[in-house]
Amino acid sequence: MQTWLRDRGQAVPMQRPKRHKMKMNGVEHEMLMPGMLTDEEKAALEAARGPEFDRLFLMGMIRHHQGAIDMVDVLFKSRTARRRTSTVFNSRPMSYPINSIEIDSHARDVWRIPQP
């Protein structure tokens, strides 16, 4: 992603991909990328043990993979995607099946975790 951004003269975020800046209605906001855990969710995950850790981890991973699908959807509705650059268009066909398989797998695993 960093190469893709650099090649297009876009700002490349630091290696802390947790938050990025986005302009909405002329105002710049700092936001979490889709699918990333909030600081509170990370703290809850760190404090959790046993089945509760497993459940929180898997639910976070489900959201993470859904975030990847959502970002691809947004990208392909943008003007940049209309230019049909090979890097972007070559990655799209695999994004949906790979992330969907991971979501399904994690969802099955969540159901296997013993209930408290």
Backbone hydrogen bonds in HBPLUS format (Angstrom, degrees):
<---DONOR---> <-ACCEPTOR-->    atom                        ^
c    i                          cat <-CA-CA->   ^        H-A-AA   ^      H-
h    n   atom  resd res      DA  || num        DHA   H-A  angle D-A-AA Bond
n    s   type  num  typ     dist DA aas  dist angle  dist       angle   num
A0005-LEU N   A0001-MET O   2.91 MM   4  6.19 159.9  1.95 154.0 158.7     1
A0006-ARG N   A0002-GLN O   2.89 MM   4  6.13 169.1  1.90 154.8 157.8     2
A0007-ASP N   A0003-THR O   2.83 MM   4  5.97 167.2  1.85 156.9 160.2     3
A0008-ARG N   A0005-LEU O   3.05 MM   3  5.29 140.7  2.21 103.1 114.5     4
A0010-GLN N   A0005-LEU O   2.92 MM   5  4.96 165.1  1.94 148.9 143.8     5
A0009-GLY N   A0006-ARG O   2.95 MM   3  5.06 166.9  1.96 114.7 116.0     6
A0033-MET N   A0018-LYS O   3.35 MM  15  6.25 148.1  2.46 134.8 139.6     7
A0020-HIS N   A0031-MET O   2.70 MM  11  5.40 152.8  1.77 153.5 162.4     8
A0031-MET N   A0020-HIS O   2.74 MM  11  5.40 169.9  1.75 157.9 160.0     9
A0022-MET N   A0029-HIS O   2.81 MM   7  5.32 154.2  1.87 151.6 160.5    10
A0029-HIS N   A0022-MET O   2.80 MM   7  5.32 162.4  1.83 145.8 151.0    11
A0024-MET N   A0027-VAL O   2.86 MM   3  5.33 165.6  1.88 146.2 147.6    12
A0027-VAL N   A0024-MET O   3.01 MM   3  5.33 165.8  2.03 115.5 119.4    13
A0036-MET N   A0033-MET O   3.20 MM   3  5.81 152.9  2.28 147.0 143.7    14
A0042-LYS N   A0038-THR O   2.94 MM   4  6.23 156.0  2.00 152.2 158.9    15
A0043-ALA N   A0039-ASP O   2.99 MM   4  6.21 152.9  2.07 143.8 151.0    16
A0044-ALA N   A0040-GLU O   2.96 MM   4  6.23 156.3  2.01 147.1 153.4    17
A0045-LEU N   A0041-GLU O   2.95 MM   4  6.14 154.6  2.01 144.8 151.7    18
A0046-GLU N   A0042-LYS O   2.90 MM   4  6.12 156.6  1.96 146.3 152.8    19
A0047-ALA N   A0043-ALA O   2.98 MM   4  6.19 147.0  2.09 145.0 153.6    20
A0048-ALA N   A0044-ALA O   2.99 MM   4  6.03 132.4  2.22 140.6 152.6    21
A0053-PHE N   A0050-GLY O   3.06 MM   3  5.43 121.2  2.42 107.7 121.2    22
A0054-ASP N   A0050-GLY O   3.11 MM   4  6.49 163.7  2.14 154.2 158.8    23
A0055-ARG N   A0051-PRO O   2.87 MM   4  6.09 160.7  1.91 150.2 155.0    24
A0056-LEU N   A0052-GLU O   2.96 MM   4  6.15 170.9  1.97 151.6 154.1    25
A0057-PHE N   A0053-PHE O   2.80 MM   4  5.92 165.2  1.82 159.2 163.9    26
A0058-LEU N   A0054-ASP O   2.94 MM   4  6.07 170.2  1.95 151.0 153.9    27
A0059-MET N   A0055-ARG O   2.92 MM   4  6.08 161.6  1.96 152.2 157.8    28
A0060-GLY N   A0056-LEU O   2.95 MM   4  6.07 152.4  2.03 142.9 150.6    29
A0061-MET N   A0057-PHE O   2.92 MM   4  6.23 150.0  2.01 147.7 156.5    30
A0062-ILE N   A0058-LEU O   2.89 MM   4  6.15 151.7  1.97 147.8 155.4    31
A0063-ARG N   A0059-MET O   3.09 MM   4  6.33 163.8  2.12 145.7 149.4    32
A0064-HIS N   A0060-GLY O   2.85 MM   4  6.06 147.9  1.96 141.7 151.8    33
A0065-HIS N   A0061-MET O   2.95 MM   4  6.19 164.4  1.98 152.2 154.0    34
A0066-GLN N   A0062-ILE O   2.97 MM   4  6.20 155.0  2.03 148.6 156.3    35
A0067-GLY N   A0063-ARG O   2.81 MM   4  5.98 145.2  1.93 142.3 152.3    36
A0068-ALA N   A0064-HIS O   3.13 MM   4  6.54 143.9  2.27 142.3 151.2    37
A0069-ILE N   A0065-HIS O   3.21 MM   4  6.57 157.1  2.26 144.9 150.0    38
A0070-ASP N   A0066-GLN O   2.87 MM   4  6.15 160.0  1.92 151.4 157.4    39
A0071-MET N   A0067-GLY O   2.87 MM   4  6.09 154.8  1.94 148.3 154.5    40
A0072-VAL N   A0068-ALA O   3.11 MM   4  6.35 155.6  2.17 146.7 152.7    41
A0073-ASP N   A0069-ILE O   3.00 MM   4  6.30 157.0  2.06 149.5 156.0    42
A0074-VAL N   A0070-ASP O   2.98 MM   4  6.28 161.1  2.02 151.6 155.9    43
A0075-LEU N   A0071-MET O   2.90 MM   4  6.05 164.4  1.93 148.4 153.3    44
A0076-PHE N   A0072-VAL O   2.94 MM   4  6.12 160.2  1.98 152.3 156.6    45
A0077-LYS N   A0074-VAL O   3.10 MM   3  5.28 151.3  2.19 104.0 112.9    46
A0078-SER N   A0075-LEU O   3.02 MM   3  5.25 160.0  2.07 108.8 115.1    47
A0082-ARG N   A0079-ARG O   2.95 MM   3  5.08 125.2  2.26  98.3 113.4    48
A0083-ARG N   A0080-THR O   3.07 MM   3  5.50 150.1  2.16 107.0 115.7    49
A0084-ARG N   A0081-ALA O   2.87 MM   3  5.25 155.9  1.92 111.4 119.5    50
A0089-PHE N   A0085-THR O   3.04 MM   4  6.22 178.2  2.04 165.0 164.8    51
A0090-ASN N   A0086-SER O   2.83 MM   4  5.67 146.0  1.95 144.5 152.0    52
A0091-SER N   A0088-VAL O   3.14 MM   3  5.42 135.6  2.35 102.9 114.5    53
A0092-ARG N   A0088-VAL O   3.30 MM   4  6.52 141.9  2.45 150.4 160.2    54
A0095-SER N   A0091-SER O   3.30 MM   4  6.37 138.5  2.49 145.7 157.2    55
A0095-SER N   A0092-ARG O   3.05 MM   3  5.13 130.9  2.30 102.9 116.7    56
A0098-ILE N   A0094-MET O   3.12 MM   4  5.97 162.7  2.15 152.3 157.6    57
A0099-ASN N   A0095-SER O   3.11 MM   4  6.00 164.0  2.13 145.0 149.9    58
A0100-SER N   A0096-TYR O   2.85 MM   4  5.80 154.4  1.91 151.5 159.6    59
A0101-ILE N   A0097-PRO O   2.92 MM   4  5.96 156.8  1.97 145.7 151.2    60
A0102-GLU N   A0098-ILE O   3.11 MM   4  6.38 159.3  2.16 146.7 152.3    61
A0103-ILE N   A0099-ASN O   2.94 MM   4  6.13 158.6  1.99 146.1 152.0    62
A0104-ASP N   A0100-SER O   2.97 MM   4  6.17 168.7  1.98 151.4 154.0    63
A0105-SER N   A0101-ILE O   2.93 MM   4  6.10 160.8  1.96 150.2 155.8    64
A0106-HIS N   A0102-GLU O   2.91 MM   4  6.09 167.8  1.92 154.9 157.8    65
A0107-ALA N   A0103-ILE O   2.89 MM   4  6.05 157.0  1.95 151.3 158.3    66
A0108-ARG N   A0104-ASP O   3.02 MM   4  6.26 155.7  2.08 147.2 153.0    67
A0109-ASP N   A0105-SER O   3.03 MM   4  6.32 154.6  2.09 145.4 152.8    68
A0110-VAL N   A0106-HIS O   2.91 MM   4  6.19 148.9  2.00 149.5 157.5    69
A0111-TRP N   A0107-ALA O   3.34 MM   4  6.65 154.2  2.41 144.5 149.6    70
A0112-ARG N   A0109-ASP O   3.04 MM   3  5.11 138.6  2.22  99.3 111.3    71
A0113-ILE N   A0110-VAL O   3.20 MM   3  5.48 156.1  2.26 107.8 114.8    72
